[in-house]
Amino acid sequence: MQHFHDEWIQEWCDLNGWTDLVRERYNSYWAFPPNCVMPEPIPQKVMRLIKSEKGLSHSEQKLSLATVAITVLALVFTCLWMSPMPLILAFGFSAISFAKMECEI
């Protein structure tokens, strides 16, 4: 899951003089720092700061809304069917969703 928009990182690079931004993997960005000839990874401290300022990405928002919708539907079906199975399935989906939303930085 992509936890950052490329535009967020590019905006930070433009403000701080870093050039030629490259995304190596989903959450691994490299760029040339000011006055350097070798690219370096964007510092993890900066990545955490960007994430705290910008919030959830579009994919994280979609997954969060899907989790809430499935939980509400499971609650309705649990009441209608008088069975705990829909809630158990919703709990499993919620656990997987929040594990995917964990940012490894």
C-alpha positions in Angstrom: 0.0 0.0 0.0 1.3 3.4 -0.9 1.4 5.5 2.3 2.7 8.7 0.6 1.6 10.7 -2.4 4.6 11.4 -4.7 3.4 15.1 -4.7 3.9 15.3 -1.0 7.6 14.2 -1.2 8.2 16.3 -4.3 6.8 19.4 -2.5 9.2 18.8 0.4 12.1 18.3 -2.1 11.3 21.5 -3.8 11.2 23.5 -0.6 14.5 22.0 0.7 16.6 22.0 -2.5 16.6 18.3 -3.2 16.4 17.4 -6.9 15.6 14.4 -9.1 13.2 12.5 -6.8 13.0 8.8 -7.5 10.6 6.3 -5.9 12.5 3.0 -5.4 9.7 1.1 -3.8 6.3 2.1 -2.4 7.7 4.0 0.6 11.4 4.4 -0.3 12.3 7.7 -2.0 15.7 8.9 -3.1 16.9 12.3 -4.3 20.0 14.4 -4.6 20.5 16.6 -1.6 21.7 20.2 -2.1 25.3 20.4 -3.5 25.7 16.6 -3.6 26.6 14.3 -6.5 25.1 11.0 -5.1 21.4 10.4 -4.3 20.4 9.7 -0.8 17.2 8.3 0.7 14.8 10.9 2.1 15.4 10.9 5.9 13.0 8.9 7.9 12.4 11.8 10.3 11.2 13.8 7.3 9.0 11.0 6.1 7.3 10.8 9.5 6.9 14.6 9.6 5.3 14.6 6.1 2.9 11.8 7.1 1.9 13.5 10.3 1.2 16.8 8.4 -0.6 15.3 5.4 -2.6 12.5 7.0 -3.9 9.5 5.1 -3.3 8.8 1.4 -6.2 8.0 -1.0 -5.6 4.3 -0.8 -5.6 4.5 3.0 -8.8 6.5 3.0 -10.5 4.0 0.7 -9.5 1.1 2.9 -10.7 2.9 6.0 -14.1 3.6 4.5 -14.4 0.0 3.3 -13.6 -1.3 6.7 -16.2 0.9 8.3 -18.8 0.0 5.7 -18.1 -3.8 6.1 -18.3 -3.5 9.9 -21.7 -1.7 9.7 -23.0 -4.3 7.3 -21.7 -7.0 9.5 -23.5 -5.5 12.5 -26.8 -5.3 10.5 -26.5 -8.9 9.4 -25.6 -10.1 12.8 -28.8 -8.6 14.2 -30.9 -10.0 11.3 -29.4 -13.5 11.3 -28.8 -13.6 15.1 -25.4 -15.1 14.4 -22.0 -13.7 15.4 -20.3 -14.9 12.2 -20.6 -11.6 10.2 -18.9 -9.8 13.1 -16.1 -12.3 13.2 -15.6 -11.8 9.5 -15.6 -8.0 9.9 -13.1 -8.3 12.7 -10.8 -10.4 10.5 -11.1 -7.8 7.7 -10.4 -5.0 10.1 -7.3 -6.7 11.4 -6.0 -7.2 7.9 -6.8 -3.6 7.0 -5.0 -2.1 9.9 -2.0 -4.3 9.4 -1.8 -3.0 5.8 -2.1 0.6 7.0 0.9 0.2 9.3 3.7 2.5 7.9 7.1 0.9 8.2 9.0 4.2 8.7 
